[in-house]
Amino acid sequence: MPFLLNCTWILPTLIALSLMFVPKQKVGVIRGMSVAGVLGILALVVSLIIAFLAGDYASPVGSAETTLAFSYRTPWFEAIGNQFYTGVDGFSLLMMLMASIIALCGVLVSWTITDRCKEFFILLFILLAGTFGCFISFDLLTFFLFNEITLIPTYLLIAIFGSGKKEFAAMKLNLMLFGGSALIILGMAGTYSATGSFDMIAIANNQSETLGSIAMWAFPALFMGFGILGSVFPFHTWSPVGHASAPTAISMFLAGVHMKLGGYGCLRAAIYLMPEGAQEWMPLFMVLATISVVYGAFIAIRQRDLKYINAYASISHVGLVTFGFATLTAVGLKGGVLQMISHGFVTAVVFALIGCIYGRTHTRNIDEMGGLMKKIPFLSVCFVLAGFAVVGMPGTSSFVAELTIFIAGFSGSLDDTLRLVCGALCISSIVITAVYVLRTVNSVVHGPLVDNGHEFTDARFIEKVPLIILLTCIFAMGLFPGWIIELAEQSLTPVVTNLGR
């Protein structure tokens, strides 16, 4: 099983290498290999989840509360005592499942790409390799290196295959994320100086006075470094530009998965390792998260471009993840994890729909649309259902996740004025979200049909499949969240235990 776990990043690497030897004229072969590759990754993740739920893995390592499965260690940078250390818990597996599903849908959405198709899929699989490497790494340095690998294909995919001011968008995105990387290195250096190790399990289980003292400056460096990747205010400005310029599949993956590496790092590498720093600094990050939630929603109202609307909506909804984490409660951490998964599916389906609609109308401006229900009923119905998910209607994944976070905002002591005020402001964002979602849906699918001179038909089969998959995930999670919550709770127990020390 440890070998199968590492195959989640080895397999996309091998596929990327194999695609290099396929002639670029063989577009059908390239597509077939890409679909087979992501299906193989999805099958690997599903098999790992089944084995994990069945308890078919090695004994837990570290403390009694730690349930790290399929662990594997081998010496790497021996001069600094570094090891290539991989494993998973429930949180990791949930993120990997979400990433593999969105990757499959992204490949299907990109089916019509013919220009430099080979290069597109090679870069996409390199991005996948780095992403899965992050989710299974329990060595801080290894985690950081895999995270850096994701930045290279992200830049090229936007700069080469994007639209609009794509070079500017790619440059801005990477410069800001490299700035976040600099903060992460600072936090890592402090952690290593205090512990002499990058082993995340060992650091978390052996809280020392030295680690507590450096946590006062190392924690904000780590949290903000990863927070930039998660578009925390005021370092969110790369997100709308990057999403708007990226091709559809990359917008799906960038917002649905890549941004979640930020939240994943905040929880795994900052809160888990430095609980004392978390308790000291979280009031500030709670305020920043609340600003992200409310500000993102208000700016979304002012947008007329569909991609910008969804990009600012993503800033708002990812801000809820940070708010949930900032409560430092078991309920809040669980809500943050649920919101990461829910938002991944929701924003992916919205970006996929925007790509399908743009491919027919040749515009993303909602003022130039209208009455699409008469011409493309399947896509229009999907657009309405996706709108319900963005608002957080009962029965959708957003409802389960956001309700959990809002409960966390009002749990605990009623004397915590800051938490109560921030919680109330976050709840108010529901109304703001409803305004821009209903306005957008009405403008796009209802009313008289706007004739822009383009003849178009409804979704093809290859477009329907990813939309159905993503919407199914959204409603399945909303109606049957029990097993997801159980996996999340199990993996969050060590974090809660550390915070209570």
HELIX and SHEET records of a PDB file:
HELIX    1   1 PRO A    2  LEU A   19  1                                  18    
HELIX    2   2 VAL A   27  LEU A   53  1                                  27    
HELIX    3   3 GLU A   78  ILE A   80  5                                   3    
HELIX    4   4 GLY A   90  VAL A  109  1                                  20    
HELIX    5   5 CYS A  117  ILE A  136  1                                  20    
HELIX    6   6 LEU A  140  PHE A  161  1                                  22    
HELIX    7   7 LYS A  166  THR A  195  1                                  30    
HELIX    8   8 MET A  200  ASN A  205  1                                   6    
HELIX    9   9 GLU A  209  LEU A  229  1                                  21    
HELIX   10  10 TRP A  238  SER A  245  1                                   8    
HELIX   11  11 THR A  248  PHE A  253  1                                   6    
HELIX   12  12 LEU A  254  HIS A  258  3                                   5    
HELIX   13  13 LYS A  260  GLY A  265  1                                   6    
HELIX   14  14 CYS A  266  ILE A  271  3                                   6    
HELIX   15  15 PRO A  275  ARG A  302  1                                  28    
HELIX   16  16 LEU A  306  ALA A  326  1                                  21    
HELIX   17  17 ALA A  330  THR A  361  1                                  32    
HELIX   18  18 ILE A  366  GLU A  368  5                                   3    
HELIX   19  19 LEU A  372  LYS A  375  1                                   4    
HELIX   20  20 PRO A  377  VAL A  391  1                                  15    
HELIX   21  21 SER A  397  GLY A  409  1                                  13    
HELIX   22  22 THR A  417  VAL A  445  1                                  29    
HELIX   23  23 PHE A  461  LEU A  479  1                                  19    
HELIX   24  24 GLY A  482  LEU A  499  1                                  18    
SHEET    1   A 2 ALA A  69  PRO A  75  0                                        
SHEET    2   A 2 GLN A  83  VAL A  88 -1                                        
END                                                                             
